[in-house]
Amino acid sequence: MAVKLFGFWRSLAAYRVRIALNVKGIDYKEYPVDLLKGEQFTDSYRAVNPQMVVPALIDGDGPVLGQSLAIMEYLEETHPQPALLPAAPRDRARVRMLAQIVAADAHPLMVPRVRNYLADEYKLDEPARLKWIQHWNSAALAAIETQLTQYGVPGRLCHGDAPTLADICLVSQVVGARIFKFDLAAYPAVTRVADECLKIEAFARAHPLQQPGAQAAH
């Protein structure tokens, strides 16, 4: 039975999980949850994921899994090859560090529920909300840029030549920034790695703008 993924074409967290599933060669079917229409708040989806966010993953029996990093770690443990984490403990920690700069520190501050709260509670208009997004996006990309240029590991990607969790998270952040039309000129190492990732079929096929929902929205 194919894995079930609940996602949304524009969700960068769901994008990360799609990449991991593709890299691992895992058969899955995605069930769209339209965040812009509020489908995450329906009773039917709340029964899937009480947090009312995407992604959510169902793999056979057992509880539904949420949170992109937790899901990707699960896929790494259940489908070890090709590996998304290096073998050495310090290298694994470095990859997780780079991934968490995006998935734990920056991206959670930009998601629709946060932007909506800023609008509803603090009456911030769209330019102010975009300034908020730009601030946290820039903070994350600047930190990763420094890690890649001053403390980098040789190779074409974040940690060598094979894609890791760090690359999956980095490319999701860059693609999101491009969707919002942010200037990335200050982050040449970041954009170089992201562009290398997007040459990989597993990354390109998972791209938000390649999903059926995106095609319908344009």
N, C-alpha and C positions, 0 to 999 in steps of 0.2 A: 504494500500500500504506500502510495506517495505521501511524503511529508506535506502537511498543510501549513502554509504561511499566511497569516493575516497581515496585510500591509496596505500601503497607499503609494501611488506612483511618486508623489513628491516627498515622501518621508525618507529622510537621509538615513535614519536608523534601519528602516526596512531595506533600503538600498544596501547597507552593509551586510545584512543577512543574506540577501540575494547573491551578493558576490561570493560569500563564503560557501553557500550551497553550490554555486556554479564551480568554484575552484575544487571542491570536494567531489564533484560529479554526482551529487545527490538529486534524485528525482523529486520534484516538489510541485505543488499546485498552489498558486497564490489566490487568496480570496480578498478582494479589495474592500477596504473600510474607508469611505470618503470622509476625511477629517474636516474638509471645508463645509460639508453638509451636516456635520455633527453625528455621523453614523456611529462613532466610537461611544456615544452616550446612550445608545439604544439598549434596552434590556437584553436583547439577544447577544450583543457583543459584550456587555458587562458580564454575562455568564461565561464568556470565553476568557476575558482578561479584566478582572475587577479594577485594575488601574485605569482602564479605558484609554489606553494608548496602543500604538503599534510600534514594533512588530510583536506578534505572538506566534508561537510555533507549537504544533501538535505532531508528535512523532510516536505513533502507536499508543499503547496504554500509558497511564501516568498523568501527572498534572501538566497543564499547559505551561510552557516556558515563555517568559517575557524578558525584556532588556537585551539589546543587541549584543553586548559584550558577553553576557551569560550564555546566550544562545550560541554564539560563535565558539566559546570555550567548550560547550557541550558537543558541538559538531567536531571540534578538534579531538576530543576524548573518545567519541564514538566512531569517528572516521579519521584515524591518525594520518593517513596519507592522501594527498600531499599535505605536508605539515604547514600550518600557519604560525607556528612558534618554533624558534630555533631550539637546538638540543641543550645548550649550556645554560645553567640557571641565570647567570648575569645577562646573557643575551636575551633570554626570555623576559627578564625583568625590564630590559631596555625597550623591547617591543611593546610590552604592556604599558610602559610609561608613555610612549608616544601615542599609543591608541587612546589612553585615558585622557590625555590633554584635550583630545577632541570629544570623545564620547562621554566623559565624566565632567569635564570642566566647562567646555565652550558650548557644544551643541545643545545641552539641556536648557540653556538660557535663551535660545532662539526659536524654540518650537512654537507652534500655533497657540497652545494654551497659555504660554507665557506672554506672547505678543497680545493675545486677547485680554489677558489680565491687565497688562499695561494700558490698553485702550479703555477698558471698562472701569478699572479702579482708579487710575491716575490720569485718565483723559488724554493720553498721549496720542498725537495724530500720526499719520503714516510716516512723514519725514523723521519724527522723533523716534519712532520704533525702528526705522531703518538705521538711524544713528546708533541705537542700542545694539542692534545686530552687528553693525560694522565694528563697534568697539570690541565685542567679545570674539568675533571672528578674527580680527587683527591680533588680539592678544594670543590666541591659540596658534595662528600661523607664524607669528613672530617667534614664539617659543620653539616651534618645530623647526623653523628655518635655522635658528641658532644650533639646535641639536644636530641637524644634518650637516651644517657647514663647519662648526667648531668641534663637535664631538662625534662626527659621523663614522660609519663603518664602510669600508670600500664596497662598491657595488652600485648598480643602477637604481636600486630601490632604497627603501628606508633602512634595511638591514641586509645588505648583500644583494644578490640577484633574484632571489625567490620571493614571491609575495608573502607578506605576513599580515597579522592583525593590524599592525601599524599602517601598512599601505592601504588596507581597506578603509580604515578610519580617515587617513589623510585624504584619500581621493574623494570620500563622501563630503568632506569639508570644502574641498576645492570646487567640486561640482556644485554644491549648494551656493558657494560664493559667486560662481559664474551665473547661476540661475538668477541671483539677485543683482547681477551685473556690477559686482564690486571689482575695483582695480586691484590686481594681484601682482603688479610690477615689482613691489618691494620684496617678493618672496620667490626669487628665481629657482632656488633649490627645491622648494615645495612644489612649484608648478612643473618643474622638470620631472620629478618623481611621479606626480599625478598623471602627466602626459604619457610617461612610460607605462604606468599601470593601465591606462585606457587603451593601450595597444594590445593588451591581453584580452582574449575573447571573453573570459569569465567576467571581467570588469565591464567591458563594453556592452555585453548583452544585458547586464543588470542595470544599466544607466537609467535614471528616472525618465528621461525623455524618450526612451525606447519602450516604455511600458504602455499597455493599451489605454490606461486612464489618461496618460499625457497626450496621446494621439487624439483622444476624444475631446480633450480640453483645448486643443489648438485648431 
